């Protein structure tokens, strides 16, 4: 196939493009900035120039863009997209029904939502890992997946969401709404592997909140307003609290290493490192850590984030919070370890730090499972076998 790839600044693109080449596809890459995902005349003009002159079999992007879908629909060219964010607000648009679309989502709950809405264009496809690229990097740095020297007891690479929209907005709310939002976040912290925020944000609450904050930018209706507040505001506030609690608990168990750009105020004994580069440094951390953490943000309800696949690609031992999607792809307890709340996380970390053989058998099994079933090779074959 000849594919036009729309590329923007997000991690999976290099692995996707390399795999497309390996599988014999030819392609051009369009990197023109999209200023408005819905309608952008400058981008539409640039995309149209490619479509009129390129004889493409398909257009591809990571995440879904209405402006691409509508332009492809005009020219009758298939548009394939693969989301790595959930829920993706840009998909709450009638353009998803365009018949040229094939939209792959990694969160099964999102797939069910669109299926129930009659969108046959939306399909379920998990994210993936790049074990070949990672193995090459480790070899270049003298690291063998099956015989490693560990530099870190427990590691977490990621954002602490110290700058979140809730903290920016909270002073605009009256006390009763502040109390309700705080209670919603607290309730979410007590739910392991689930999401209660959507249930707590009733129409009445959102109507009242909209009176005190400028949330109706872009003409958002009540459903869009609720989605925005649940995903972009309260979900990240809950994640900010949860991640600090987890790091503080683990720092009492062993040396807890954090690689981040975030403010680390309020952390107890955590050993803080500068952020690491995704392709060239992050896999080295995963391979050199006895335990690697994944902490999923609440807005991802039934999907496996990219970080899980990144850790397993490096042969790292993974401890993650629960999502139903894990059971679809991996054997819990054999390929990776799931924790249920902060106390369970601390207890299991202590156990696996003191049981090297069990820990290393699990990391080896997780790497083997990912290599056999969950690489970019498998996902590209699924997407471009149309």
C-alpha positions, -999 to +999 in steps of 0.1 A: +000+000+000+010+036-005+002+055+027+002+092+036+012+094+073+002+125+092+029+129+118+028+151+149+048+151+181+038+119+199+060+089+209+047+059+187+053+074+153+089+063+147+081+027+156+049+028+134+068+042+104+097+018+108+072-011+109+053+001+079+085+001+059+095-034+072+061-047+060+067-033+025+045-003+025+056+029+008+047+062+023+050+100+025+050+119+057+030+151+062+040+171+092+021+203+086+006+216+119-031+213+127-043+244+145-079+231+148-088+194+148-123+201+135-118+226+107-085+241+095-085+256+061-047+259+058-043+222+068-071+211+045-054+228+016-021+212+023-037+177+028-057+181-004-025+189-024-011+155-012-043+136-019-046+151-054-011+142-065+000+112-044-022+082-055-025+070-019-043+039-008-049+053+027-041+082+051-029+073+086-026+092+119-021+085+156-053+098+172-083+109+152-087+142+134-121+153+121-103+176+096-084+147+081-115+125+080-137+150+062-110+157+037-104+120+030-142+116+027-143+143+001-116+125-020-129+090-012-096+078+003-096+055+034-086+071+066-070+049+093-064+062+128-052+046+161-058+064+194-033+065+222-055+088+244-088+080+260-113+093+260-105+114+229-127+145+228-121+149+191-140+117+185-173+132+199-180+144+164-205+133+137-175+128+113-167+095+129-195+080+108-177+089+076-175+057+056-138+062+047-129+059+084-114+029+103-107+042+138-089+020+162-092+027+200-071+011+227-097+015+255-124-012+253-149+010+272-145+036+244-151+010+218-183-001+235-194+035+238-191+041+200-205+006+191-236+014+211-238+047+192-239+028+159-204+038+148-193+007+129-162+026+119-147+023+154-128-009+163-108-021+193-070-024+190-046-023+220-013-004+219+020-021+213+056-025+223+089-023+203+111-051+218+135-052+188+143-015+190+147-018+228+169-049+226+192-031+202+195-001+225+202-024+255+229-043+236+246-011+226+248-001+263+261-035+274+228-047+290+216-082+285+179-088+292+185-122+307+215-112+329+211-077+342+228-056+369+202-035+387+208+001+395+174+009+410+151-009+435+118+007+423+114+032+395+087+054+381+090+074+349+063+099+345+043+130+353+030+139+388+005+163+374+015+190+398+002+215+373-034+204+368-065+224+358-084+216+389-060+235+411-062+265+386-101+264+387-108+256+423-107+291+437-135+301+413-160+276+428-182+283+458-175+262+489-203+237+483-190+229+448-154+227+460-165+202+487-184+181+461-154+181+437-130+172+465-153+144+476-154+131+440-116+130+439-115+113+473-140+087+461-119+080+430-088+074+451-107+046+469-116+029+436-090+006+423-093-002+386-125+018+381-138+053+374-165+069+396-159+105+384-184+101+354-211+090+378-205+118+403-206+146+377-244+148+374-261+173+350-271+195+380-235+197+392-221+206+358-249+232+353-239+248+386-201+246+379-206+262+345-220+294+362-187+300+380-161+290+354-155+297+317-159+261+307-182+266+277-154+276+254-160+265+218-197+261+224-195+229+245-228+213+253-234+197+287-222+163+276-190+178+262-186+199+293-189+168+315-164+149+294-139+178+296-142+181+334-141+144+341-110+137+319-090+169+318-097+183+353-107+158+380-090+127+365-056+144+366-062+158+401-069+123+413-038+110+395-017+138+411-027+127+446-026+090+439+009+091+425+024+111+454+007+087+479+022+057+460+057+072+459+057+081+495+045+046+505+072+029+484+100+051+496+094+035+530+099+001+515+131+006+495+150+032+473+123+048+452+136+065+420+115+091+401+123+104+366+102+135+360+098+171+350+073+177+377+077+195+410+085+170+438+074+190+468+059+169+494+076+136+485+093+116+513+128+103+506+121+098+469+153+099+448+146+123+420+163+122+386+159+144+355+135+133+329+147+106+304+143+106+266+117+082+254+136+063+228+172+065+240+171+066+278+138+053+292+143+016+282+176+017+301+159+027+333+133-001+329+159-027+323+180-015+353+151-014+378+141-044+399+105-030+399+089-006+374+056+011+381+026+019+359-001+042+374-030+046+350-049+079+351-086+073+359-099+086+325-085+054+310-112+030+321-105-002+302-073+003+283-037-005+288-015+026+285+017+027+264+039+026+295+029-010+302+042-021+267+073+001+271+083-016+303+077-051+291+096-043+258+127-037+279+123-070+298+113-050+329+094-063+359+060-045+359+037-036+388+005-019+376-029-009+388-058-030+374-077-025+343-100-052+328-080-049+295-050-065+312-067-099+313-074-098+276-037-096+268-016-109+297-017-135+324-018-115+357+007-129+382+026-146+354+035-118+330+031-089+353+018-080+388-013-061+396-017-041+429-050-031+446-045+001+464-015+017+481-011-008+510-011-037+485+014-019+463+038-015+492+034-050+504+039-066+470+069-043+463+085-056+495+077-092+486+092-091+451+123-072+461+130-101+484+121-129+459+145-123+430+138-156+412+100-151+411+104-115+400+128-124+372+106-153+360+076-129+357+096-103+338+109-129+314+074-142+309+060-107+303+087-100+277+081-133+260+043-127+258+048-092+244+073-103+218+050-131+206+017-112+205+019-075+212+044-057+190+040-030+164+044-058+138+012-074+151-007-041+152+003-029+118-007-062+103-041-059+119-046-023+107-034-026+072-049-059+063-079-042+049 
